């Protein structure tokens, strides 16, 4: 399938499926980024509550930044 065909097909998907596809593509990109893996590991291993983010704060951050 050519890129133009793929883009046309994606444009015709319902918004929910477009969102799922966007999330999947982001997952693919990040899974190949060793720096992202290193940073996420560092964050997950952090025992300092200064580095923690509540679920509500995270949701607010996502809603305020359309790039996320």
C-alpha positions in Angstrom: 0.0 0.0 0.0 1.3 3.4 -0.9 1.6 6.2 1.7 -1.1 8.3 0.0 -3.5 5.3 0.1 -2.7 4.7 3.7 -3.3 8.4 4.6 -6.6 8.5 2.8 -7.7 5.3 4.6 -6.7 6.8 8.0 -8.5 10.0 7.2 -11.7 8.0 6.7 -11.5 6.3 10.1 -13.7 7.4 13.0 -11.9 9.7 15.5 -11.7 7.0 18.1 -9.8 4.7 15.7 -7.6 7.6 14.6 -6.7 8.1 18.3 -5.9 4.5 18.7 -3.7 4.5 15.7 -1.9 7.6 16.8 -1.3 6.0 20.2 0.0 2.9 18.5 2.4 4.9 16.2 3.7 6.8 19.3 4.3 3.5 21.0 6.2 2.2 18.0 8.4 5.3 17.9 9.1 5.3 21.6 9.9 1.6 21.7 12.8 2.3 19.4 14.2 5.2 21.4 16.8 4.1 24.0 16.9 7.6 25.6 13.1 7.3 26.3 13.6 3.9 27.9 16.4 5.2 30.0 14.4 8.2 31.2 11.3 6.1 32.0 13.4 3.6 33.9 14.9 6.4 35.9 11.5 7.9 36.7 10.0 4.5 37.6 12.9 3.7 39.9 12.7 7.1 41.7 11.7 6.7 45.3 11.4 10.5 45.9 7.9 11.7 46.1 9.1 15.0 44.6 9.2 13.2 41.3 5.7 11.7 41.5 2.7 13.0 39.6 -0.8 12.3 40.7 -3.3 10.8 38.2 -5.4 14.0 38.4 -2.3 16.2 37.7 -1.3 14.0 34.9 -4.7 14.2 33.3 -4.7 18.0 33.6 -1.2 18.1 32.0 -2.4 16.0 29.1 -5.5 18.1 28.6 -3.5 21.4 28.6 -0.9 20.2 26.1 -2.3 19.1 22.7 1.0 17.6 21.8 0.7 14.8 24.3 
